[in-house]
Amino acid sequence: MNEPYAGEIRGMAKTIGVSVGDVVLLNLCYEATAFCTSIIAEDTNGNIYHGRNLDYFFPDLLRKITMDLNFIRNGQIAYTGTTFLGYVGLWTGQSPYKFTLSGDARERGGGWWKNAISAFLKRYSMVSWLMRDALSDATDFEAAALQLSKTPIIAEVYYIMAGTQPNEGVVITRNRAGPADIWPLDSLRGEWFHVETNYDHWLAPPPSDDRRTPAIKAMNETGQANINADTLYKVLSVKPVLNSITVYTTVMSAAFPQNYTTWIREV
């Protein structure tokens, strides 16, 4: 395992009195089982907003250990993220004045064993560690998008990004080895928002888990002229976008990093 993650895992294991292996397994479990809804949207003035719900099993426990973290470099906030106690990766984060980022698991089967092979034999990156690497190191939106598209990862995922300029928004559908699809915002063609849950956007979601359709309906009812952080939060509060296993909602905009806000959700 690369630094700083190896050192952080050893430190967590020592602090809470468990084995390093237990903390590694905990982090591996999170890599492929997060159910989520992410929305990126551009208002009529070109401002970009990004919101996400993170849904997970054992929500009552996770709500108690969810936290926002500021990562400091040279006395300044280098990036911000939302995570769980004991977990070193990030599924939600912001690099101020550069981009925001969320990750949604890609539900296509494939099994934990493929993730394990990719992690331990092929030495691919953890999905959430790559997110943190991009937040820490990428110089701008385009550099982050390239890094998130090309770096091999242990599990399939959707990376959802929003920048600070008009049309700086994209959903990157990932295979383990590289990109399967790149889906950018294009407000000039009427594509001023994208909704991503846990299924390929070009396919119909399963009727048993269709959070996409209610979210799209709520976004269209809100309208581009009325979209902002508050109305995006309201969209993410529409059922079943908000549901019994929703742990938290985060709304963010890289151009206004001070407005990064996370709410613990209970239905």
C-alpha positions in Angstrom: 0.0 0.0 0.0 1.2 3.5 -0.9 1.7 6.3 1.5 0.0 8.1 3.2 -2.6 5.3 3.3 -0.4 2.6 4.7 0.8 4.8 7.6 -2.7 6.0 8.3 -4.1 2.5 8.4 -1.3 1.4 10.8 -2.0 4.4 13.0 -5.8 3.8 13.1 -5.2 0.1 13.9 -2.9 1.0 16.8 -5.2 3.8 18.1 -8.4 1.7 18.2 -6.7 -1.6 19.2 -7.4 -3.8 16.2 -5.2 -5.5 13.7 -3.9 -3.8 10.6 -5.6 -6.6 8.6 -9.0 -5.7 10.1 -8.6 -2.0 9.0 -7.5 -3.1 5.5 -10.6 -5.3 5.2 -12.8 -2.5 6.4 -11.4 -0.2 3.7 -11.8 -2.9 1.0 -15.5 -3.5 1.9 -16.3 0.2 1.4 -14.7 0.1 -2.1 -17.6 -1.6 -3.9 -20.8 -1.4 -1.9 -21.7 2.3 -1.7 -25.1 3.1 -3.2 -25.4 6.7 -4.1 -27.1 9.5 -6.1 -24.9 12.3 -7.5 -26.1 15.3 -9.4 -24.1 18.0 -11.2 -25.9 21.1 -12.5 -25.2 24.5 -14.1 -27.4 27.5 -13.5 -28.2 30.2 -16.1 -25.2 32.2 -15.0 -22.7 29.4 -15.5 -22.3 28.5 -11.8 -21.8 24.8 -11.2 -23.3 22.9 -8.3 -22.7 19.4 -7.1 -24.8 17.3 -4.7 -24.7 13.8 -3.5 -26.5 11.3 -1.3 -24.4 8.4 0.0 -26.5 5.3 0.8 -25.0 2.4 2.7 -25.9 -0.6 4.8 -25.8 -0.1 8.6 -26.8 3.6 8.2 -27.5 4.0 11.9 -23.9 3.2 12.8 -22.4 5.2 9.9 -24.4 8.3 10.7 -22.6 8.4 14.1 -19.1 8.2 12.6 -19.5 10.4 9.5 -17.2 13.5 9.4 -16.0 16.3 7.2 -12.3 16.7 7.1 -10.0 19.5 6.0 -6.6 18.4 4.7 -4.1 21.1 5.4 -0.9 21.9 3.4 1.3 24.9 4.2 -1.3 26.3 6.5 -4.0 26.3 3.9 -6.9 24.0 3.1 -5.6 21.8 0.3 -8.9 19.8 0.0 -12.0 18.8 1.9 -13.7 15.5 2.1 -16.5 13.6 3.8 -15.7 10.1 5.2 -16.2 7.6 8.0 -14.1 7.0 11.1 -11.5 4.3 10.2 -11.7 4.8 6.5 -8.8 6.5 4.7 -10.4 7.0 1.3 -12.9 9.7 0.2 -16.2 9.2 -1.7 -17.0 12.9 -1.6 -14.6 15.8 -1.8 -13.7 19.3 -3.0 -10.5 20.9 -4.1 -11.2 24.6 -3.5 -11.5 26.7 -6.7 -10.7 23.7 -8.8 -13.3 20.9 -8.7 -15.7 18.8 -6.7 -15.8 15.1 -6.8 -18.1 12.2 -5.8 -18.0 8.5 -6.5 -20.9 6.1 -7.0 -20.5 2.3 -7.2 -21.2 0.8 -10.6 -23.6 -2.1 -10.2 -22.8 -4.7 -12.8 -21.8 -7.7 -10.8 -18.2 -9.0 -10.9 -17.8 -9.8 -7.3 -15.5 -9.0 -4.5 -13.0 -11.5 -5.7 -12.2 -9.4 -8.8 -11.7 -6.5 -6.6 -9.3 -8.5 -4.4 -7.3 -9.7 -7.5 -7.1 -6.2 -8.8 -5.9 -4.9 -5.4 -3.4 -7.6 -4.4 -2.2 -9.1 -7.6 -2.4 -6.3 -10.2 -1.7 -3.6 -7.6 -4.5 -1.4 -9.0 -5.5 1.7 -7.0 -8.4 1.7 -4.6 -11.3 3.6 -6.0 -11.6 6.1 -3.1 -7.8 6.5 -2.8 -7.6 7.6 -6.4 -10.3 10.2 -5.6 -8.2 11.5 -2.7 -5.1 11.5 -4.8 -6.8 13.6 -7.4 -8.1 16.0 -4.8 -4.7 16.3 -3.4 -2.5 16.5 -6.5 -4.5 17.5 -9.6 -3.8 21.1 -10.7 -7.2 21.7 -12.3 -10.4 20.2 -13.5 -9.0 18.7 -16.7 -6.0 17.2 -15.0 -8.2 15.5 -12.4 -10.6 14.2 -15.1 -7.6 12.7 -17.0 -6.2 11.1 -13.8 -9.6 9.7 -12.8 -10.2 8.3 -16.3 -6.9 6.6 -17.0 -5.6 5.2 -13.7 -6.4 1.5 -13.2 -8.7 0.8 -10.2 -9.8 -2.2 -8.3 -13.6 -1.8 -8.8 -15.9 -0.3 -11.4 -17.3 3.0 -10.5 -18.7 6.3 -11.6 -16.7 9.4 -10.9 -18.8 12.6 -11.0 -17.0 15.9 -11.3 -17.9 19.6 -11.3 -15.5 22.5 -11.9 -15.8 26.3 -11.7 -16.4 27.3 -15.3 -19.5 26.8 -17.6 -19.8 23.2 -18.8 -17.2 22.0 -16.4 -19.1 18.9 -15.3 -18.7 15.3 -16.3 -19.7 11.7 -15.3 -16.9 9.3 -16.0 -18.0 5.6 -16.2 -15.1 3.4 -15.2 -14.0 -0.1 -16.0 -11.1 -1.3 -13.9 -8.6 -0.7 -16.6 -9.9 2.6 -18.1 -12.9 4.7 -19.1 -16.1 3.1 -20.5 -17.9 6.4 -21.1 -17.4 10.1 -20.7 -20.6 12.1 -20.3 -20.0 15.9 -20.1 -22.4 18.7 -19.3 -23.5 20.6 -22.4 -25.8 23.4 -21.4 -26.0 24.8 -25.0 -27.7 21.6 -26.0 -30.0 21.7 -23.0 -28.0 19.2 -20.9 -27.5 21.5 -17.9 -27.6 18.7 -15.4 -26.7 15.1 -15.1 -28.0 12.5 -12.6 -26.0 9.4 -11.8 -27.0 6.7 -9.4 -25.4 3.2 -9.7 -26.3 2.2 -13.2 -25.0 3.1 -16.7 -26.8 6.3 -17.8 -27.5 5.0 -21.3 -29.5 2.0 -19.8 -32.8 2.0 -18.0 -32.4 1.6 -14.2 -33.9 -1.4 -12.6 -37.6 -0.9 -11.5 -36.6 -2.1 -8.0 -34.0 0.7 -7.6 -35.0 3.7 -9.7 -33.8 6.8 -8.0 -32.8 8.3 -11.3 -36.3 9.1 -12.7 -37.6 10.9 -9.6 -34.4 12.9 -9.4 -34.6 13.9 -13.1 -38.3 14.9 -12.6 -37.4 17.0 -9.6 -34.5 18.7 -11.5 -36.8 19.6 -14.4 -39.5 20.9 -12.1 -36.9 23.1 -10.4 -35.5 24.5 -13.7 -32.1 25.8 -14.6 -33.0 29.4 -13.6 -33.8 28.3 -10.0 -31.0 25.8 -9.4 -28.7 26.6 -6.5 -27.4 24.9 -3.4 -30.7 25.1 -1.5 -32.8 23.8 -4.3 -30.3 21.0 -5.1 -30.6 19.9 -1.5 -34.4 19.8 -1.9 -34.0 17.6 -5.0 -31.8 15.2 -3.0 -34.5 15.1 -0.3 -37.1 13.7 -2.7 -38.0 10.1 -2.0 -36.7 7.6 -3.0 -33.6 9.7 -3.8 -33.6 10.1 0.0 -34.3 6.7 1.5 -33.9 4.6 4.6 -30.2 3.8 4.1 -29.1 7.4 3.1 -26.3 8.2 5.5 -25.5 11.8 4.4 -26.1 14.5 1.8 -23.4 16.8 0.7 -23.9 19.9 -1.5 -20.8 21.8 -2.8 -19.5 24.2 -5.4 -15.8 24.5 -6.1 -16.1 28.2 -6.9 -17.5 28.8 -3.4 -15.6 26.3 -1.3 -16.7 27.9 2.0 -20.3 26.6 1.2 -19.3 22.9 1.4 -22.0 21.4 3.6 -22.9 17.9 4.8 -26.1 16.9 6.5 -26.6 13.6 8.4 -29.9 12.2 7.1 -32.6 10.2 8.8 -35.9 9.2 7.1 
